[in-house]
Amino acid sequence: MIPSLIFIITVTVVSSFFPTQTGAILNVIKNWIFVNLNWIYVWSVTIFVIFLLVLTFSKYGTIRLGDDDEKPEHSFFSWISMLFAAGMGIGLMYFGVAEPMSHYTEKAFSGLHQVERARNAQLYTFFHWGIHAWAVYGIVGLSLAYFTFRFKLPLSLRSCFYPVLKNRIKGAAGDAIDTFALCSTFFGITTTLGFGVVQLNAGLVEVGILKDTGFWYQAVIVLVIMLISVLSATSGVNKGVKYLSQLNIVAAITLMIFILILGPTVFLLGSFSEGIGNYLTQFFNLTFNTHAYEENTQSWFFNWTILYWAWWISWSPYVGLFIARISRGRTIREFIGAVLIIPTFFNLLWMTVFGNSATWLDRTRNGVLSSIAGNTDKLLFEFLGQFPISSITSFLAIFIIFIFFITSADSGIFVMDNIASNNAKNSPKWQLVFWGILLGLLSLVLLNAGGLQSLQTMTLITALPFSLIMCMFCYCLIIGLRIDYSYYKKGYSPAATNWSGEFWKERLNHILSYKNKDAVNDFIACKVKPALEELAAAFQEKQIGASVTISQNPYAAEITIKHKVIEDFKYGVKCQSKLISEFLVDEINLPGIRKNSTFVPITYFGDNRPGYNIEYFSEREIIADVLKQYERFIELSSDVKNEMFLDNTLKDIS
């Protein structure tokens, strides 16, 4: 936290007191990078897209971001609403009309017919807001969620490097990575808040709520946004952030449907279908194109495509951390499918409704919007003014922008506090308040001094090294997934033998009987506990620390074999309820079953693998089963590649 604050305040002071000089120097650096190293951005984003698509259809797609039996933490709608509001929210309102109109009026395309320019405007907007943008967020989010919830590491970027850095992530290298993430998150939200407030101020003037676009009006807007954001952040992800995200997605859909119905509906639906086809047809050409043979469009390419790729990458630590935080319990395939497809589909629909309506209005109403295409702060409200009840829709647009600001800010505050507090489970509320105040204060300082542009430029420059860091994320993720898959799929050793058939009549009676909770608890107390105690005594005789513990609710017996470096071996049996099919209850050949639920003794292990039913085991068989699992544990521990799963020096044991 301390080095991050020093860097943040230093950059703010320099950008505020020397905005012109700082901006000029940073612009030279940015332009040199965009012109000479643009291929790094292109290839990095391409790798991210291909990597996620391949991973989706691979055997690793079924791996869950958490324990194998873990359920998703949030409902599907809440999950989508939150990741969408954090990832794209305010940008849709700001660029929904502005970007298509910018491409439509771009001088580099002035030689094309206006219909062709409108088609290209839709295609390039789809490209910039489609799968490529969400692939950038998806790489960071997936890496963080996987290593945090699967490997039980802290929710921080340093954890993504564990396969290559091992214990060194706890040292200076890990601190440097998290410091970079904290600064990047802070600067990204600061610039978005600063520039967005200008648009919100312009909208409030347009509808007559405010009289001017001066600094003090903007200061009041920032104060109100940050106050609500802090209140939302301190209430937690499950309350403020989630409910505001749901409210905003409903409001945004309402506005979009209004434009769709009152606008050129048939044209919009037709152009949406044609636009998706054009996007898919041109997908690979757009993906790899660097405009090396088209000098007249290179400047446009640097100022739009490369700038977008840099902007998505610079925002990815913040958005990725937040997406990871809310994605516990999802499978990798579900995560990638939802993150890539659902927001992309909505973005394309949104950009079609607003962007194509704008170009259609401009063509049919004598350039009503192209004349102010450069004034992006007022363009959306001028666009809404072309429709009925524009005062109401403008108010609704302002409300959506306002809530999008709050959801971006409160999720950003939450993420910054998470990084700064080293992923503390219960950080004090004052830390959230501190980050909210600092964010609002420095945004106003930079806005007043004219230093926001410099800060934005620096943020875009830092995207270059971070794109290479993200490529390392992909490499580390593959290492982790390969080890994960082989670890959890490994069965017993060849020496393990199945039940021989001894005492088969006793086992038959067990199979045909209904077991209540007391019967299973009695089984654990009378068979499992003595068996584990006998085995623990045998380990102790060989000077190996072993103990048996009993716990309640649910009733369970557990043996723990102590180790110093690797994780302790644990084998437990607990009483667990189990649903029975109604068909089985009605089966006349199973007269012992009277209810549609039963209780069974289920094993569990220290590495959170799914357990199994041992209700038919004798004491000897229970001991044999523990030894089989211990033999497997020792065999896996001897393999160097499994250190990540068995090293207990970094695990969050709580």
Summary of the structure (lengths in Angstrom):
residues: 654
radius of gyration: 29.2
end to end distance: 23.8
largest distance: 93.6
contacts: 2161
relative contact order: 0.14
helix: 72%
strand: 6%
